[in-house]
């Protein structure tokens, strides 16, 4: 029985490693595909994207960056236009992929 459990554990570990490798290959392909868009963002747009992806509201971002809320909204629109994205969830995934945020650091309880 012990040998069977060890075999199952090894098999599950192998599956997890294969899944992770596949995910990493897809992420690298995604990064290559969208690199030009990423590089088109200004320093300020990257700051806004980082704060948006970390869950801050436009008002909170405005306060942190000492700008008007309307300025943040304009940056947000420009970011979405440049990245050709239409929802915040996609921005979060984009930001995580390019290490603008790290979900493991931002939300440690989410992953254990």
N, C-alpha and C positions, 0 to 999 in steps of 0.2 A: 504494500500500500504506500509506503514512504517513497519508494522508487517511482511509482505512478504519479504521486503529487509533485515530485521534483521534475519529472518529465513535463507535466502540465505547466508548471511554473516557467521552465525554460522555454517551452513553446510560446507561452503568453508574452514573455519578455521579447522573444524574437519578433512576434507580431507587432508589439509596441514599437520596437526599434525600426522595423520596416515602415510602419505608418509615419513615424517621425521623419525618417529620411525622405519619404514621398512628400510630406508636407514641406520640408525644407527645400526640396527641388522646385516645388510649385512656387514657394515664396521667392526664391532666387529668380525664377522666370518672371514673376510679377514685378519684382524690383527692376529688372532690366527693361521690361516693357514700359514702365511708368517713370523711369529715371529722368527723362527730359522734363516731364511735368513737375517732378519733385524739385529739380534744379531751377525751375522757373519761379518758385516761391521766393518772396523777399524775406529778409531776416524777421521783419515784423509779422508777416503772414505766418511764418514758422512758429513764432511765439504764440500767436492767436490759435493756431492749429493745436499746439501742445496743450494749451489751457482748455480749449474746446474738448479735445480728446480725453482730457483728465476729468471731464464732467462739469466744468465751470460754465455758468450762464454768461450771456453777453454783458450783463450788468457787472458781474463779478470780474470778468476779464477787463472791462473798462476801468474799474477801480484799481486793479492790479497794475495795469499799464499806464494809468494816469491819462486816459483819453476818454472822449465821449462815447456813450453806448452806440451812437449812430456810426462812429468810426469803426468800431468792432464789427457792426453789422455789415458795413461796406467791405471790410477785410474778409469777413466770412463769405460774402457773395463772390468776391474775387478769388478766394481759395477754391470754392466749389466750381467756379467757371474754369479756372486753370487746370484743375484736376479732373474736370468733366464728371463730377459726382453730384448727386442730388439729395443725399441724406447724411446726417451726422454719423450714423452707424458706419457708413463707408469711410468717412474721414477717420474714425477711430481705428479701423482696421488698417488703413493706409499709414497712419501715424505709428502704429505698433510695428508694422512691417519695416519702416525706415528708422526704427528706434528713436522716434521723436518722443514717444512714451514707451514705457515697458509695463504691460498689464500685470506682470508678476510683482512689480514694485508698487504700482498704483492700487492694486486690489489684492493684497496678499491673502486675505481670507477666502477669496473666490477659489483659489487653487490649493488651499490647504495649508 
